[in-house]
Amino acid sequence: MPTSVLINFSRPFPLFPLPETVVLPHTVQMLHVTEPRYRAMIDLALDNSGQLALATWNRDDDVSLSKNSFKRSVRDAVCLVQIMHHESVPDGYEIVLHGVCRARISELEQETTDRPWCRVKVQPLEQLTEQPPPMYGLREELYELLTRDHLVGLNRVDAVIEWFDRDDVSTHTLLELIGFTFINDSERRYRLLAEPTIDGRTRIIRSELVHLDRLIGQARLQQRDDLERGTMIN
């Protein structure tokens, strides 16, 4: 995983819109790209910096209108990503993306005949030139939340717990990795991407872990009640 990636915010980035937010900063995701225009976009990106702006379609758009008479819009927050690996497959590309930073679209350039995809200029949503502020006690709090009775049994938790012992994984990075792993709801994940402050992202992730722990506890209690009601004493 790259430790540092240079971003030139003075130039436009190819825009890759998707139905949901699939990458957060410090996380890695594989995508299968088949649409011809986006395959061409990947070709051009690989010849340059290998960086893309990964966006999310605007849910408020009326997608019932025909494709020819309506252009769907994208939401403001994007994740700038670096193509770490690419492989040609029979119907397109398989690419591995590393999330670099969150940003907001400041200018959009529509597609052209020679460039059938949009480009965007963006502004960073977070300070990239300074170290994140110290988050005293947060690492311990996150560990405690993940090792509660209900969450600790999840398969995903084992892999996450291993990150806590790694000196090269900062608490700031841990926060992103935990959010990416446990927030599956598309709207909440977009909120996490669009949130510019560490405190705000911490509140979202803390709330999600507490909510998930409560849901699992309720489900197990219900399961136990159902079993007890179905038990017959001979």
NUKELO-20471 format. One record per residue (C-alpha): z, y, x; residue number from 0. Coordinates in nm, 2 decimals. Layout:
N
> Z | Y | X | NUM
...
END
This chain:
234
> 0.00 | 0.00 | 0.00 | 0
> -0.10 | 0.33 | 0.15 | 1
> 0.20 | 0.54 | 0.27 | 2
> 0.01 | 0.87 | 0.25 | 3
> -0.32 | 0.98 | 0.10 | 4
> -0.48 | 1.32 | 0.14 | 5
> -0.59 | 1.49 | -0.18 | 6
> -0.83 | 1.78 | -0.18 | 7
> -0.76 | 1.96 | -0.51 | 8
> -1.03 | 2.21 | -0.45 | 9
> -1.31 | 1.97 | -0.53 | 10
> -1.38 | 1.78 | -0.86 | 11
> -1.30 | 1.41 | -0.91 | 12
> -1.50 | 1.15 | -1.10 | 13
> -1.33 | 1.10 | -1.44 | 14
> -1.27 | 0.74 | -1.55 | 15
> -1.14 | 0.74 | -1.91 | 16
> -0.96 | 0.43 | -2.05 | 17
> -0.80 | 0.35 | -2.38 | 18
> -0.45 | 0.34 | -2.23 | 19
> -0.26 | 0.46 | -1.93 | 20
> -0.28 | 0.17 | -1.69 | 21
> -0.17 | 0.32 | -1.36 | 22
> 0.13 | 0.53 | -1.25 | 23
> 0.19 | 0.68 | -0.90 | 24
> 0.30 | 0.42 | -0.64 | 25
> 0.17 | 0.13 | -0.86 | 26
> -0.13 | -0.09 | -0.81 | 27
> -0.37 | -0.22 | -1.08 | 28
> -0.69 | -0.42 | -1.08 | 29
> -0.98 | -0.32 | -1.31 | 30
> -1.30 | -0.49 | -1.41 | 31
> -1.58 | -0.24 | -1.43 | 32
> -1.89 | -0.34 | -1.62 | 33
> -2.05 | -0.03 | -1.78 | 34
> -2.35 | 0.07 | -1.58 | 35
> -2.26 | 0.44 | -1.55 | 36
> -1.91 | 0.37 | -1.43 | 37
> -2.05 | 0.11 | -1.18 | 38
> -2.27 | 0.39 | -1.05 | 39
> -1.96 | 0.62 | -1.04 | 40
> -1.77 | 0.37 | -0.83 | 41
> -2.07 | 0.34 | -0.59 | 42
> -2.06 | 0.72 | -0.54 | 43
> -1.69 | 0.73 | -0.50 | 44
> -1.69 | 0.46 | -0.24 | 45
> -1.94 | 0.66 | -0.04 | 46
> -1.70 | 0.95 | -0.05 | 47
> -1.32 | 0.96 | -0.06 | 48
> -1.28 | 0.66 | -0.29 | 49
> -1.07 | 0.87 | -0.53 | 50
> -1.09 | 0.89 | -0.91 | 51
> -0.91 | 1.06 | -1.19 | 52
> -0.79 | 0.79 | -1.43 | 53
> -0.76 | 0.94 | -1.78 | 54
> -0.66 | 0.83 | -2.13 | 55
> -0.87 | 0.88 | -2.44 | 56
> -0.73 | 1.12 | -2.69 | 57
> -0.60 | 0.92 | -2.99 | 58
> -0.64 | 1.21 | -3.23 | 59
> -1.02 | 1.20 | -3.20 | 60
> -1.20 | 1.06 | -3.50 | 61
> -1.37 | 0.75 | -3.35 | 62
> -1.53 | 0.66 | -3.69 | 63
> -1.81 | 0.91 | -3.62 | 64
> -2.12 | 0.78 | -3.45 | 65
> -2.13 | 0.78 | -3.07 | 66
> -2.44 | 1.00 | -3.07 | 67
> -2.28 | 1.28 | -3.28 | 68
> -1.93 | 1.29 | -3.13 | 69
> -1.79 | 1.30 | -2.78 | 70
> -1.44 | 1.17 | -2.75 | 71
> -1.20 | 1.39 | -2.55 | 72
> -0.94 | 1.28 | -2.29 | 73
> -0.58 | 1.37 | -2.27 | 74
> -0.47 | 1.63 | -2.01 | 75
> -0.25 | 1.42 | -1.78 | 76
> -0.43 | 1.19 | -1.53 | 77
> -0.34 | 0.97 | -1.25 | 78
> -0.53 | 1.03 | -0.93 | 79
> -0.60 | 0.69 | -0.78 | 80
> -0.74 | 0.55 | -0.45 | 81
> -0.97 | 0.26 | -0.45 | 82
> -0.80 | 0.01 | -0.22 | 83
> -1.03 | -0.28 | -0.25 | 84
> -1.36 | -0.35 | -0.43 | 85
> -1.56 | -0.66 | -0.49 | 86
> -1.91 | -0.70 | -0.65 | 87
> -1.91 | -0.96 | -0.93 | 88
> -2.22 | -1.07 | -1.14 | 89
> -2.16 | -0.81 | -1.41 | 90
> -2.01 | -0.52 | -1.21 | 91
> -1.71 | -0.45 | -0.99 | 92
> -1.36 | -0.56 | -0.96 | 93
> -1.16 | -0.28 | -0.81 | 94
> -0.79 | -0.25 | -0.70 | 95
> -0.65 | 0.10 | -0.76 | 96
> -0.34 | 0.25 | -0.60 | 97
> -0.18 | 0.54 | -0.80 | 98
> -0.14 | 0.84 | -0.58 | 99
> -0.01 | 1.12 | -0.79 | 100
> 0.00 | 1.26 | -1.15 | 101
> -0.21 | 1.57 | -1.22 | 102
> -0.34 | 1.78 | -1.51 | 103
> -0.70 | 1.86 | -1.59 | 104
> -0.78 | 2.22 | -1.54 | 105
> -1.16 | 2.21 | -1.57 | 106
> -1.40 | 1.95 | -1.71 | 107
> -1.77 | 1.92 | -1.61 | 108
> -1.97 | 1.73 | -1.87 | 109
> -2.21 | 1.45 | -1.77 | 110
> -2.56 | 1.53 | -1.66 | 111
> -2.89 | 1.33 | -1.64 | 112
> -2.83 | 1.26 | -1.28 | 113
> -2.46 | 1.21 | -1.32 | 114
> -2.39 | 1.02 | -1.64 | 115
> -2.01 | 1.06 | -1.61 | 116
> -1.77 | 1.36 | -1.63 | 117
> -1.60 | 1.52 | -1.34 | 118
> -1.27 | 1.72 | -1.35 | 119
> -1.08 | 1.96 | -1.14 | 120
> -0.71 | 1.90 | -1.15 | 121
> -0.38 | 2.06 | -1.06 | 122
> -0.08 | 1.85 | -0.94 | 123
> 0.19 | 1.79 | -1.19 | 124
> 0.45 | 1.74 | -0.91 | 125
> 0.53 | 1.89 | -0.57 | 126
> 0.35 | 1.68 | -0.31 | 127
> 0.43 | 1.87 | 0.00 | 128
> 0.81 | 1.82 | -0.02 | 129
> 1.04 | 1.52 | -0.02 | 130
> 1.17 | 1.43 | -0.37 | 131
> 1.53 | 1.56 | -0.43 | 132
> 1.81 | 1.31 | -0.36 | 133
> 1.90 | 1.10 | -0.66 | 134
> 2.26 | 1.01 | -0.58 | 135
> 2.38 | 0.70 | -0.77 | 136
> 2.05 | 0.65 | -0.95 | 137
> 1.95 | 0.34 | -0.75 | 138
> 2.28 | 0.18 | -0.83 | 139
> 2.25 | 0.28 | -1.20 | 140
> 1.90 | 0.13 | -1.22 | 141
> 2.02 | -0.19 | -1.06 | 142
> 2.31 | -0.22 | -1.30 | 143
> 2.08 | -0.17 | -1.60 | 144
> 1.84 | -0.44 | -1.48 | 145
> 2.11 | -0.69 | -1.41 | 146
> 2.28 | -0.67 | -1.75 | 147
> 2.33 | -0.99 | -1.95 | 148
> 2.01 | -0.95 | -2.16 | 149
> 1.76 | -0.80 | -1.91 | 150
> 1.85 | -1.02 | -1.61 | 151
> 1.69 | -1.32 | -1.78 | 152
> 1.35 | -1.17 | -1.79 | 153
> 1.09 | -1.31 | -1.55 | 154
> 0.98 | -0.96 | -1.45 | 155
> 1.33 | -0.86 | -1.34 | 156
> 1.34 | -1.10 | -1.04 | 157
> 1.04 | -0.93 | -0.87 | 158
> 1.18 | -0.58 | -0.94 | 159
> 1.52 | -0.67 | -0.80 | 160
> 1.36 | -0.76 | -0.47 | 161
> 1.24 | -0.40 | -0.43 | 162
> 1.60 | -0.27 | -0.42 | 163
> 1.65 | -0.44 | -0.08 | 164
> 1.35 | -0.29 | 0.08 | 165
> 1.41 | 0.02 | 0.30 | 166
> 1.05 | 0.13 | 0.26 | 167
> 1.08 | 0.16 | -0.12 | 168
> 1.25 | 0.49 | -0.20 | 169
> 1.44 | 0.55 | -0.52 | 170
> 1.16 | 0.78 | -0.64 | 171
> 0.91 | 0.49 | -0.59 | 172
> 1.15 | 0.24 | -0.76 | 173
> 1.16 | 0.47 | -1.06 | 174
> 0.78 | 0.46 | -1.09 | 175
> 0.76 | 0.08 | -1.04 | 176
> 1.03 | 0.01 | -1.30 | 177
> 0.86 | 0.23 | -1.55 | 178
> 0.52 | 0.07 | -1.49 | 179
> 0.68 | -0.28 | -1.52 | 180
> 0.89 | -0.24 | -1.83 | 181
> 0.72 | 0.04 | -2.04 | 182
> 0.44 | -0.14 | -2.21 | 183
> 0.40 | 0.09 | -2.51 | 184
> 0.09 | 0.30 | -2.44 | 185
> 0.23 | 0.63 | -2.58 | 186
> 0.56 | 0.60 | -2.38 | 187
> 0.37 | 0.52 | -2.07 | 188
> 0.15 | 0.82 | -2.11 | 189
> 0.46 | 1.03 | -2.17 | 190
> 0.59 | 0.90 | -1.84 | 191
> 0.26 | 1.00 | -1.66 | 192
> 0.26 | 1.34 | -1.82 | 193
> 0.63 | 1.42 | -1.74 | 194
> 0.63 | 1.65 | -1.43 | 195
> 1.00 | 1.62 | -1.34 | 196
> 1.19 | 1.34 | -1.19 | 197
> 1.49 | 1.40 | -1.42 | 198
> 1.26 | 1.38 | -1.72 | 199
> 1.11 | 1.05 | -1.60 | 200
> 1.45 | 0.92 | -1.53 | 201
> 1.56 | 0.99 | -1.89 | 202
> 1.25 | 0.81 | -2.03 | 203
> 1.30 | 0.50 | -1.81 | 204
> 1.68 | 0.49 | -1.87 | 205
> 1.63 | 0.51 | -2.24 | 206
> 1.36 | 0.24 | -2.23 | 207
> 1.58 | -0.01 | -2.04 | 208
> 1.88 | 0.05 | -2.27 | 209
> 1.65 | 0.01 | -2.57 | 210
> 1.50 | -0.31 | -2.43 | 211
> 1.84 | -0.46 | -2.35 | 212
> 1.96 | -0.39 | -2.70 | 213
> 1.65 | -0.55 | -2.86 | 214
> 1.69 | -0.86 | -2.66 | 215
> 2.06 | -0.88 | -2.74 | 216
> 1.98 | -0.84 | -3.11 | 217
> 1.71 | -1.11 | -3.10 | 218
> 1.94 | -1.36 | -2.93 | 219
> 2.21 | -1.29 | -3.18 | 220
> 1.97 | -1.34 | -3.47 | 221
> 1.85 | -1.66 | -3.31 | 222
> 2.21 | -1.79 | -3.27 | 223
> 2.29 | -1.69 | -3.63 | 224
> 1.98 | -1.88 | -3.75 | 225
> 2.08 | -2.19 | -3.56 | 226
> 2.43 | -2.18 | -3.69 | 227
> 2.31 | -2.14 | -4.05 | 228
> 2.08 | -2.44 | -4.00 | 229
> 2.35 | -2.66 | -3.85 | 230
> 2.47 | -2.95 | -4.07 | 231
> 2.81 | -3.12 | -4.01 | 232
> 2.80 | -3.50 | -4.07 | 233
END
